[in-house]
């Protein structure tokens, strides 16, 4: 199966948010992903200072330009942050000190650094005043995705009117306890006919029965599975560095923040995710192909304008 992963922070010891990422490491991780059945993926740069994110995006662009294999497998870049909801729970494992309101100037600096490779930007609609950045990105043919956010239903609708087209890892990037009826998950499900929706398909971030409930509401035609993998993916228990943060991976293979409160990306590989989709969710091959290949390809085609 030719998989496309729209959210990869790192893989098998390689961190895309590190400042020491070498050409050899980038080549190796692309080779490993290709061996694992990934034909294309989006390295994901997460929240940090604008200058740090700019530097990392520029570095990824250079690495892609220097290596034919990297150019073949890296289908673009996913910028997740820093325009996220800084509230505890919603910010998740992103460094709260660098979360900030959306800004045209800051967004343009990040886009310039990505040199035309930006395919997805994840932001919080309620931190994008007047949906100005959403509209700017949509006009440029970039997929704007809501995530790590808590917009009201009206704010979410306004974002959609401005060009919001996706929601990043529904069921995660939100507190463990929320209003039992009026919460971000229910709002997104209510508008699921107007959004692409991604889920972390590792069997831990969203339990199998819950994910099946979500899929029964949204249908398979508008959803994708992502790994949201970090450098720990495929390496088992241990302590791992992502950007400026250290995360712990337990015996269950799930990376967590040092205090154990929040998931920090996943430790899943694509083969593990495919196995969970087939065995844990009981999906047919055609359904798995929609979620891991056909639908993410459609998103990337739309994101190229």
N, C-alpha and C positions, 0 to 999 in steps of 0.2 A: 504494500500500500504506500503510495507516494504522499507522505504527510507534509502539512504546512503548519508550523507553529508560530503563532502571532505574538508570543510573549515569552522571551527567553532572557533571563538576567545573567545566566552563566551556565556552565555545563562541565561535569567531570573535572573539577578543580580549576576551571578557567572562569574568571569573573569579568564580565563586560563593563562593570562599574569600577574596576580597579584602574589605577594610574600607571601600572607597570605591565599592562597587557602587551605581550611581544608578538611579532609576526608569526613565530613558530607556534605559539600557543593558539593563536587565532586559526592558523591552518589546521592544527591538530583537532581542535574542537569541531571545526566544520567537517573534517573527515569523519570524525566519530558520529556526528549527527547524521551525516549521509549514510554511514553504515547502519545506523539505527532506523533508516527509512524516511528521513527528513529530506525533502528535495528543496525546501526553502524555509527560512525562518527570519524573524525580526529580533535582532539584538535589542534589548530593552534597557534604556538609560533611565534610572529612577531619580527621585528628588534629591537634590543637593543644592549648593549655591549655583547661581546662573553661570558663574565663571567655571566651576568644576564640571557642570553638565556640558557646557560649551566645549571644553577641552576634551572630554571623553567622546563626544559626538565627532569632533574633528579627527580624533585618533582612529575611531572606527571607520570613518570615511577613507582615511589614508591606507589602513590595512586592507580594505576592500579593493582599493585601486592597485595595490601592489601584488595581489595574488589572484590568479584566475579561478582557483577553487573557491576562495572566499567570495569573489564576485558572483560566482555561479549560485552559491547556496544562500548568501545573505540577500534577501529580497527587499530589504529596506530597513528602516529603523523605527522603533516604537519609543516615543517619549512619554514616560509615565510620571507626571509631576512637572514642576513643583506646585502647580496651581490646584492644590487639593484641599479638602476640608481638614483643618488642623485639629479638630476635636478628637479627644481620646476615643479609640475604637474605629472611627472612620479613617484616621490617618494610618492605622495599622502599623507596619514596621518601617514606614517611611520616616526619615528624621524630621521631627516636628519643627525644629528650629528653622528649617529652610522652606517650609510650606508657606505660600504667599498668594495673594490675589492675582488673578490672571491679568497680564499686561501685554498690550500690543508690542511694545518695544522689546520686552524680555522674550516674548514668543518669537519675534522676528530674529533675535540674536541666536536662538536655538535652531530655528529653521536654516539660517545662513550657515551655521556650523555643520548641519547635517547635509548641506550641499545638494538639496533636491531629493534626498533619500527618505525623508520623513513620510511614513505611510499611515501611522496611527499616533494620535496625541490623546492621552487620557487626562482629563481635568474634571474638576467639580463644577457643575453648572452654576451652583449658588455662589461660587467665588469668581464667576465671570460676569461682571456687571454689564447689563444690557446685551449679554451674549456676544460681545464684540469680538472676542478672540475666536469663539466658535464660528462666527460668520466669516471671519478672516481665513480660518483654516479650511472651512467648507468651500469657500470661493476658490481656494488654491487646489482643490481636489483631494485634500487630505481627510482621512476618516477621523472624525471627532468622536471620542468615546467618553462617556461619563464613568467615573470610578472614584473610590475613596471619597464618597460624597453623600449628602443628605438633602437634595433639593426637594422642595415641595412639589406636588403634582403640577401646579401651575408653572413653576420654574423649569421642571423637566419638559413640559409641553413647549415652553418658550424656547428652550434649547433645541428641541426638535424642529421647531419652526425656523430656527436660525441655521440649521444644518447638522445638528447632532444626529449621529447615525448608529451608535453602538453603545453597549454597556460592558465595562471591563469586570471580569470575574464576579458575576452576580452571586450573592450569598457570602461573599468575603469582602474585606475592606469596610466592615461595619461592626458595631458593637455586638457582643454576645446577647445583650438584653436591649430590646427596643419595644416601642408601642406594639401591642399585639395585632393591631389592625392597620393603622396608618404608619407604615414604615417603608424604607427605600425598596425593599424586595417586592412588596405588594404593588408599589407605584410602578415599578419597572414591568412587572408581569402584566399590569393593566394596560400598558402601552407597548407590549411586546410585538404587536403587529407592525410597529413603526421603527423597531430597533433590531440590529444584530445584537446577540447576547453571547458573551463568552463565559465558560465555566472552567474552573480548574479541575481537570479530570483525573485526579490521583486517588480518589476513594476516601480521602481524609478531609479535604477542605469542604466538600459537600458530600454528606453521606449518600449512599446509593439510592435509598428510597426517596430522599429529598430531591435529588437530582432527577429522578424519574418523575416525581410530581411536577417539577419545573418544566421538564421536556413535554409532559402531557399537556401543559398549558400553552407553551410557546410553539410546539411542533418542532420538527427537525430542520425545516427549511430556513430558519432564521438564527440558528445556534452554531457555535463552534466550541470545541474543546481545546484548551491550551495547557501546557505544563506549568507555566510561570516558574520554570526551573531556575535555581540559583547554582552557584559553583558546586554545591554539595550534591547535585543530582547524580545519581548512579554510584556514589562513593560510600554510602552507609553512614553509621553513626560517627559523630565527631564534632569538632569546632571549626567553623568556616567564616571567612571574611567576605563581606559584600560591601564594596565601597569603603566607608569609614566605620562600618558596623560589624560586630561579631555575633554570629548566630550559632545555636546549638542544635544538632540533629540527634534525636533519640533513637531508640531501638525500632520505633515505628517508621523511621525514615523521614519524618517530617521536621523541617527546620523551624525553630521558634526563636523569638527574642530571648535575651538573657534572663528576663524575669518570668519567662514561660507563658506570658499572657496572650501573645499573638503569634499566628503563623507568619513566617517570613519567606514568602515564595514557597516553592515545593522542592522536594528532592527526587521528583519523578523523572524517569526517562520516557521517551516516546513509546518504546515497546511495553513498558509497564502501563502506560495510559491506555494503549490499545487493548491490552489484556484485561484491564479493569472494565473498559467499555463492553467488551464481549462477554466476560465472565461475571463481573460484578453487576453490570446493568442488564445483561442478557440481550444486547443489541445485535441485530443482524449485520452482516458485513456491509450491506448497502447503507444502513444507517450510520455505521462507523465511518464509512467513506465520506458521507455528507458532512459529518461533524469535524473530521480531521483533514480533509482534502478539498472537496468540492466547495464548501462554503467559505473556508478561509481564502481559497483562490479567488472566489468572487469578490471578497472584501478587498484583496490586493488589487484586483483589476479595476475596481471602482476607485480605489485610492490613488491610482495613477492618472485619474481624470479621464 
